[in-house]
Amino acid sequence: MKKLAFVTSIIPALGSLVVINRVEPYVLGMPFVLFWAICWVCLTSLFLIITNKIDPANREEE
Amino acid sequence: MNSALLVILFFLVLCIWLGLQARKGKDMSLEQWAVGGRGFGGVLVFFLIAGEMFTTYTFLGASGGAYRSGIPPALYAFNCFYFVIAYWLLPPIWKYAKANNVISQSDFYDKKYNSPALGVLVAIISVVSIIPYLIMQLKGLGIIVAETSYGTISPSMAIVVGVIAITIYVTASGMHGVAWTAIIKDIMILAVVVFMGIYFPLHYYGGMQPMFESINAAKEGFLIFPKEGLSISWFVSATIMTALAFYMFPHMLAGVFSAKSPKSLRWNAGIMPIYQVIIVFSLFIGFSAVLQVPNLQGADTDLALFKMAKMSFDPWFVGVIGASGAMAALIPSSLVLTAIATILSKNIYKVWKPNTSDDQLARLSRVLVPVIALVVLYFTFNGGNSIFTLYLMAYSFMAQLFPALFFSLWKKNPVTVQGAFAGMIVGILMVVYSTISGTTLATLFPSFPQVIKDLDVGLAVLLVNVAVTLSVSVITRKPGVKGEEKNEWTDLAN
């Protein structure tokens, strides 16, 4: 489980470094390169909350 | 006296009052004063640590960067590595600190390596890095208040009054004062930045997409990464370097130590990215200024936000923006001030006079606050360009503390005290040399591919630091003696 938690946390770190360097298509009014970056910030939250859920460390301690 | 000024003054008084209220019912022992008695729940810790993302940078730097250079600094404002590193690194640091009564960042190195001398070195590196950071925050404060008070308050006046305000409540309440004022600061900034970030594109361009389309038409290449200079490779390496340095700052670790449990740190790591997204509104403000106030040059580009605000709103609302900007500068400064005072008393004075009791240290830390404040004021007004050079080096300096901390969290620490010393000193010297001589990977290796030439030089130095740290450790490790007797129970994955 520890290993799985590590993997789910590392995905957004790596994903956020992939830059899609283009203006079009615009999404939510933003150039694609900016939208893509924001997407990964939100995904980081999602992935870390999942990591939190499966990380056994959170059950050991009170 | 105009209405903007009244609003700014009101919030200043509110901050002092809240900061003083915060100490009620607490006896101010060193642990209470420096790290809030390690009793802060998730919400307070959140505002302390996440609040560090909303400093003058959010107001001046992020919008100014987008205004000046478009996408590269805009994307650099987001850093997903912060949170992943926070998730894995902060809980073990917290646990060790709790078990060993660590109250400052330098303390951590001192106890982990059982070497007060290493604690002193770390303390010196940190103070040298963090004072320029403090000064830049104060200079930002001066600009913000002078702009939003329509020039009725001079920058120097604003800086002096601001420093007096935080000195009062930091001396009285320490970390408690910082945490309570941090909450109101963040709420204000959020409201103001989100509002302007939506209002400007709608009002001046009729929407977000029309705004970006007209910028793209007017300035080709502004909305993508260029092939060289601030290229993708710069972005990736600078992002990693900044994230490694981020939590090494003494005031950041003080925030971490103030947490009640490691659970709240993990929870925070998951929530903080959503909070970081809000910086995008600051970027929108900067982008909206590109075609509306097109002629700002040099240092004035950081004023993009205020130029937009003053041509769009009534003075009282400009005052609200000024007040939030002032808090964005002052509250992080108060956290920094608390951390510096703690380090100087615990990790420098106590090493010099080991018999000092914790009560005496607590008193000393608090007496040091106004002293440090005076020194910082002096350098703010007389520092000149050297301060700015030091400020540029601050992140690279702090990154040099990362290897020794990281390896010390392993089950078997491969690094010896000598290794830690050697790595840090070599790293610092290389940063100083490269900054002063203007050396980059491009000047060192002009024939290398652009991908390598654009790499952040701090990251390259860090790799050398790791190599030095590990090889000196191998040489100095005495056979049979391991350096990690004290911390067998820790584990990065724990």
Interface residues (C-beta under 8 A of the other chain):
Chain A: K2 F6 S9 I10 P12 A13 G15 S16 L17 V19 N21 R22 V23 Y26 L28 G29 M30 P31 V33 L34 A37 I38 W40 V41 C42 T44 S45 L48 I49 T51 N52 D55 A57 N58 E61 E62
Chain B: I71 A74 L75 F78 C80 F81 F83 V84 Y87 W88 P91 P201 G207 M208 Q209 M211 F212 E213 N216 L223 I224 F225 I232 F235 V236 T239 S261 P262 K263 R266 W267 A269 G270 I271 M272 P273 I274 Q276 V277 V280 L283 A493 N494
